Amino acid sequence: MISTAVAWTLSGEDPRQLQNATDEELMRMFRNGDESAFDVLFRRYRDRAIAYAWRMLKRREEAEEVALEAFARVVNGAWRL
């Protein structure tokens, strides 16, 4: 995955505009090849996903792995939406 700064430059997107986009808009942008849109979604939900997994697992490292796996499934499933 390319860096966020490079992605913003390549996509022409202003990161501040992406922060105001809805989840649906960001997923549509991601499916159209804008990796910076997924970066915004990841940052938006990362901490919540880890906290949710931690409440069940009570281990930070495992919770992070589970959260990352969930995001990987989103990436792999994005093309089917």
N, C-alpha and C positions, 0 to 999 in steps of 0.2 A: 504494500500500500504506500502511495506517495505521501509526503508530508502534507500537513494541513495548509501551511503557507503556500507551498507549491500548488496544491489543488485549488486554492482560492485564486491564485494568479492565473492558472490555466482555465478555470471555469469562468473567471470574470465576476464571480460572486463576492460581494462584500460580506465578511463574516457577521457584521452587525445585522444585516438583512436576514441572514440565515437564522440568527437567534430568534427572530420574530416569526419565523415560518411555523406553520402547524406541523404536527407529526406526519399527517397525510401528505402535505406538500414536500416535506423532506424525503419521505419514502419515494414519492414520484420522481424527485430530482435524483435520488440515489439510483433508482432503476434506470434512469436515463444517463447514468455514468458519472454523476457528480459525487465523488467520494467524500468531499467536504460536508455534504448533507448528512451522510451517515455519521461523520465525526461529531456533528452537532447532536444528533440523536443519542450517540454513545455517551457523550458528556452529560446530556440531559438526564439520562436514566441509569448511568453506571452506579452511582452511590446507592440509589434506591434498590437496584437489583442485588447488589452485594449485601445490603442491610437485610433484605428479605431472606436471602439464602443463609445469612449468618444466624437469623432467628431460628431457623430449622436445624442448622448444622453445628452451631456454636464454635466453629473454627474458621478464623479469618481466611486462611489460605484456601481451604476447600470452598468457602463461600465465593471467593474471587474466581476460582476455577469454574464453579457452577454458573456464575454470572457471565463470564466470558463465553462459556459454552452456549448460553442462551442467546447472546449477541451473535455468535457464529451461526446459529440456526436462523436468526433473523436475516443475516446476510444471504445464506443459502436459500432461504425461502422467499426472499424479496422478488425473485424473478417469477414466482408462481402467483403473486398477488394480482 
